[in-house]
Amino acid sequence: MSVRVESNSYLTDEQHRVYTLREALERNGGTPSGFLELLAAVIDDETWRKVPSRVNSDAPFENFASFIEAKPPFGLGAKVEDVRILLQIKHPHEGVRHVREQMSRMRAEAGRLLGIDPGEDPVTRDARDFGGYAKAGGWLFGLKVARCVNPGSNHGDKPEASPHGDEVTKVSANEFGRRAGCSAKRVMRFYRAWSRAAEEGLVPGFDDLQPGVDIDLPDAETWSQYYTARSSGDSERGTQITAAAEAEGIRPTRALEIAENPTALRVAILADSATAEAARNALMSRLEDDPDLQTTMAKHISDTITLRRAVAAEAKRAGQIEYVRTALEDGAVKTPAGQRIQLTDAVRADAEKHLSPSEEAPQSSPANAAAAYEVLQQFVVQSVDKDPQVKVEERRAAFHGRVRQASRAFEQLSLDDVGELYDEELIQSLEQLNGFLAACIQSMKAGAPRPSLRAVREA
């Protein structure tokens, strides 16, 4: 039936809008600036749901496809596939932001209402999906989960929505996984990735998303900053690793992968010096705040001969460097007896030369440290030999040190019940020692300064 309307005074507002839309479609094949704007209005306020679907009935259309195919004056009297083609035509003013947004909303909602085109070429559909993924990456799948899943929803057992636009309800992760043929855990990893991005304002929140409605997505490269394909990323350990990775500006997925493969990490450390250096730096950074690691490292070092030797050599190197730097800062060096000897310019320059860092060696090697230390030691020896008084003081200090050391050794002996320890050889050793002490004392007294003759006469 064809209806020619000369006057529209008897039509409702909704019927008049449908009539105008049909006229735009029939008159010029759907001029973008006319048909697309009218279609957007009809979809936006759901006009197609508010008009009767047939004669002598107030029942609305069952779905949007029925509205398009219904004969005038009730529907558009068009084919769904023709309308799909018209939806691909750009509005001539889509360069304007509000027009572009209006058209995007209209196309997304029309696509949702009409569902998947059963006659679409599968190669074309796959190519289109591939192009969308190339631009958006994991965000494309993240959106599908974010707009369709409501964790803990009670609607998981409801039947799937009609492809022609019946009411669509979000489903649980279990139900979405069932329909997708994957696990709910995988679905929730996409859900949590979207949640992290939404918290930072990169994407809309879940309440602002509706099933089937597309939105502009972030660049594909940013997806890996929020998504982890590993279940360990959701554990307490995984959360800590993720936070540390983000602080370092790297992808959490890589850090988690390494944490899950300790054997691979060990192999990389053994085979590659750069990896070993990175591991060493990480351990040293962690050592200060990890008492358990401190204990483990200390025990390992004490139980390994090569490490004990390395630690002793490093301690010696550090001590020599500290000695040299202190002397250079003070401008003087101390003898073993504690006497200060001023450094000459030549000695300072020679010591500094060995400690100066270079591009190849940012810190002094054990050999360089020993060389700088030897420069100052030789200077001390030569300075002492040149000054008899200084030499005597050094000998006196050394003798004092040995006597104090021997005294402490005897003071630590217990003489209780020493008779029970009778030993002829031990007695001989003590008697020899006693004789040595007596001779030493007599010799030192002989060297005591004599009183002056005047003092003797006065006495």
Order of alpha helices (4+ residues) and beta strands (2+ residues): alpha-alpha-alpha-alpha-alpha-alpha-alpha-alpha-alpha-alpha-alpha-alpha-alpha-alpha-alpha-alpha-beta-beta-alpha-alpha-alpha-alpha-alpha
